[in-house]
Amino acid sequence: MGMRYAPLESCLRVTRASPKIVRGSDGILAEIGVDVPGHDHDALGRAKGLLIEGAASNLLRYSADFANPLWEKDAGVVVATSGVAAPDGSMNATRLDLPGGTAGLYQRVDDLVMGGIYSFGVWARAVSGTTEITLGGVNGASNHAVNLDESWQRVGFAEAASGTSRYPKISTAISGNPASILIWNAQLEAGPVLTSDLISNGIPAARAMDDVMLDPGDWFRGATGRGTFVFDLDLPAAWDGIWRIVQMHSGNLNDDHLDLGYDSAADQLRISLRKAGVPIITQSLYGGLATGTHTRIVLAWADDGVAVAKDGAVLKSPGGFAMPRSFNTIRIGSYAGQSGALNGYLRGVAYWPERLGDDRLIALSANSGN
């Protein structure tokens, strides 16, 4: 059968009702507009992939303006303009001089959910040499120590809030030694891991969810009732709940759909197949995934069943049914564009209009660290 190559960008459709901050190929953080795909890069300008994230809010106010009175300072703490370029290329980095002991810089945040998990982070670097600082305050006294060198790092932690009002803080409480560091854009958000930067002013900053779809043009052969997708993913550093790898559906999710997701609490891949509104399969495949890793997940389907491959192993559903042939929507990294966000990177997608054999599925999913 003849194959036609189509680059991901030619069929990619991203809807996001707000701007987003990602690194460009120059290694500088920059804002992209509404509905623009979030192609992200590392500090050296190397492509990391399409960043797919859920809705998020930075609960801190004036997150990059540490001279604002909402940022409280213990005695001896000094903030000043640094004259050094921040990660976004601006001259808005702040020099923070800490006198030692437990003195630090902090901001009060109210209305947290007691027992809820929150992530706190800040861009930081040492003025010279290596500096140890402590990030604490979300759950009272804290021992989250980090070492800084003379390059920008986004450092932070996640923990449960013990009360509805907390004070995320930057200090040198562990070593007790004076330090001078540079900081830019602190962030506090609900969830086990920080998402991309949100810069707030007088009110908390918010970002909408990435709704990512592939337009099923003439390359997609859904009407044949068989096919194979390979998803090349970089997984987030932490997760909570159920997130989706891919959904294929017709008019709506209650009609014909094939859904592949991951339940982090159960550490299981899950598939759901519905035809004419009737569930055919709802099954956990008992295939765990590790946070913060590069992996390839293969989804293959045909009239005799659905198969998922990961790490060189094939997991199969029961067979004996006719696959729907009406899929006209392909959504990646979220559940109906409303929840279940990947909060990680889509590095690439491959598609075959056939259900490949098990040996090929094994080969495609193996060596996922490359």
N, C-alpha and C positions, 0 to 999 in steps of 0.2 A: 504494500500500500504506500502511495506517495505521501510524503510528509512536508509540511510547510512551516518554516520557522517564523514566529511572530514575537518580537521583543515584548517583555512585560509591559512596558510603558504604552504600547499601542492599544492595549485592551484594558488598562488600569483605569478605574474610576474611583476617585476618593471624594467623599463628602465630609466636610468638617465645618461647623458653623462658627469657627473662630480662628485667629492666627495661631501659629505654633513656632517654637524656637528649636532649631536644629543646627548642627555644624555643617557648614558648607565644605566644598572641596579645598578651600583655603585653610581649613582647620579653625575657622572663626565662627562662633555662635551668631546666628542671625535669624530674624523673624521672617517666616514665609506666610503668605496670605491664606485667606479662607479657601478651603477646598483644594489646596495645593498639596500634592503628596509629600510626605515628610521623609525624603531621602537623607539619611544621616551619615556623617563621616567621623573619623577619629581625629585626634589633634594633629596628626600628620597628613590629613586630607584623604586617607584611604576610606573607600566606601564601606559602610557597615550594613546597609540594606534599608528597606522601607520600615520606618518606625511606626508601629500600630499601637495606639494607646487609647485607654478609656478616658472618660471625662474626669477632670481633677481640678482641685482648687488649692492655691497656696494660701494657707490660713494666716500667714504673717502679713502685716501691712508695712509699706515702705521697705520692701524686702531687700532693695539694693541701696537704700539711703540710711546708712547706719548713724548719721548725725541727727536724724529725726528724733524728737523727744520720746516717741514711743519705744525707741531702743534705750533702755535704762542702763546705766553704767555704775558699777561699784566705784568706791573711792580709788583714785589713782589710774583709772582706765582712761585712755585718750584715743579718740578717733580723729583722723585727718585725711585730707585728699592725698593720694599716694603719688600721683604723677606717673604711674605704671599702667600699661594697657591691661584692661580686664579681659576675660575670656570672650567677650563680644566685640573686642577691638576698640571699645570706648576708653576714655581716660577716667572712668568712674569707679575704679577700684579704690577701696578704703584701706588705709594703714591703721592697724589696731595694735596699740601698745598696751601690754598687760603687765602690771607691776609685780606679779607673783602672788603666791598664796591662792585663795579661792576667788579673788576679784575677777569679774568678767563683764561681758556684754550680754544683755538678755532682753526678751520681750514677753509681755504677758499675753496669753491666748486664752480666751474664755470659751465656754460651751463645748468643750471636748466631751466625748462619750467615755465615761469611766469604764475602764477595761478595754476600750477600743485600741487597736494598733495604729500608731502614727509613725511617720518617717520624718526625720529632721536632717537637713544637710545644708552645706554651704560650700561655695568655691573658696579655696584658701591656698596660700603658698607662704613659705618662710621668706623673710627679708634677706637673710643670709644664712648659709649653713643649713642645719636640720633642727627643726623645732617640734617639741611635743606639746599638743594642746588637748584639752578635754572638751567634748561636746556633751552637755548634760542638761537636766532640768525638766524634760518631758515627764519623767516619773520620779521627781524629787532628785536627791543627790544621785549622781551618775558617774560611771567609770568608763565611758567610751573614749578612750585615748587614741589619738592618731598622730603619726609622724609626718611632718611636712618638709619637703625640700623646696628648691627654688623654681619649681614648675607648678602650674595651676593643677589642683586636684579638686574633684567634687567629693567631699568626705561627709559621712553621716552615719546614722543608725536608725533602727526601728525598735520600738518597745511599746508596752501598754501604758496608757495614761491611768494614774491612780486617782485623779480627780478631774473636775470639770474646768479648772483653771490651772494652767501650767506655765512655766517660764523656760523655754528653750534657751540655752546659755552657751557661750564660748568662753572658756577660761583656761587656766593652767593648774587646776586644782590638784592633779595627781603629782606632778613634779614639784609644784610650788615655786618654780623658777620664773623670773621675768622673761617675757618673749615679745618680739615684734613680728607681726604677720600681716599679710595682705588678704582681704576678704572681698567677696562679691556675691550678691544674691543668695540670701538664706531662704530656705523653703521648709515649710511644715505642711504635710498633707496626710489625709487619712489613707491607711493602707500599709502593707508590709514593705514597700520599696518606693523610692522616689521615682517620679516620672520626669519628663523633660522640663526644662526651666520655665517657671511662671514668674514674671516680674510684676510685683504689686505696687500700688501707690497708696492712696488713702483707704482703699477697701481691699479685701482679699481678691486675688486674681483668679480667674477661672478659664479653663480650656475645655472645648467640646470634644466629644469622642470622634475618633477616626472611623468612618464607615467605608470599608475598602471592598470593592467589588471588581470582578473581572467581567468584561462585556463578552458574553458568549457569541462571538461572531462566527464566521464560516470555518474557523479552526475547531470549534467545539462540536462533537458528534453525539450529543446527549440523546438524540432520537434512536440511536442504535441500542441503548440499554446497557452499554458497557464502556469502560474507559479506565485510565490510570492517571492519577496526579501524584507528583512528588513535590513536597513542600520543604524547602531548605530554610531552616529557622535558627535564630539565636534566641534562646529562651531567657526570660527575665531572671533577675537575681533572687526573686521571691514571688510567691503568688498566694492567692487566697480565693477559694471558691471554684467555680467551673468556668473555664474559658474555651472558646471555640477555635479550632484550627480552620475548618471550612464548613460551609453550608451550601448545599445546592437545593433549590426549591423552585416550584412553579408559581402559581398565583400568590400563594401565601404559605407560611410554615405549617398550617394545619391541613393543607392539601398534600401534594406530593413533596417529599423532602428527603434528603440524605444528609445527615449531620454527623460530623466527627468533632468531638471535644475532649477535654481533659478535666477530670475531677481531682483537684489537688489534695483535698482532704482524704480521699480514698486512694490516691496515687494510682489512678486507673484511666486509661483511654476509654472513651465511650462512643458508641455509634447509635444513631436513631434513624430508622427508616420508616416512612409513612407513605401510603399510596391511597389516593382517593379518600383522604381523611382518616384512614384506618391504620393504626400502628402495625407494622410487620415485624420490626426488630427494635427492641430497646435493650441494649446489652453493654455491660462493661467487659473490656477485653483484657483486663489485668496486666496492662503494659505500662509500668511506671516510667516517669520522666524525671530527670535531674535539673534543678534550677541552674541558671547561669551557664548552660552548655549549648554547644552547636549540635544540632541534630537534623536528620532528614526523616520525615514521616511520609510514608507512601500509602495512598488510598486507591484501591482497585475495586471495581464493581462489574458484575455481569449478572445474567439471569439466574445463575446458580449460587449467588451469594456475594458478600462483601468481605474484602480482606484489607487488613492494615499491617504494614511492615515497619519495624523500627529495630535499630541495632542488629540487623541481620537475622531477625526472626519474623515469622508471618503469623498473625492472629486472625482467625476467621470466624464469621458468623455462621449460624445455621443456613442452609441453602433451601432450594425448592420453591422459589417464587419468581415472578416476572418483575424485573426492575421497571420503575416508572420511566417514561420516555418524554417527559414534558418539562424537564429542568430548563429554566430560562434565566435564572439568577444564580450567580456564584459569588458568595460573600466570604471573605477571608478575615480571620482574626477577631470576629465579634459575633454576638447573637443578635440577629436582626438589626444590627447597627445601634443597639441600645445598651447592651451589657456584655459580659463575658469577654472583655478585651484581652488580647494577647499580651500587651505591654512588653513586647519584644520586637524582634526584627524578622521581617520576611526578606531573605537574601535572594530568593529566586523560586520560580515555579516551572515545572516541566509537565507536559501532558501528552499522552498517547491516546488515540481513539480506539484502543483495544484494552482488554483485560490482560495485562502481561502475565506470564507464567511465574510461579512461585520462586523459581531460581533467580529470575530477573528482579523480582521484588526484593529478595534477600540482598542481592548485589547493590541495588540502588539505595537501600537503607543502611548498609554497612559502612564502617569507617566514617562515621558522622562527625568526627572531630576534625576532618580536613576541610 
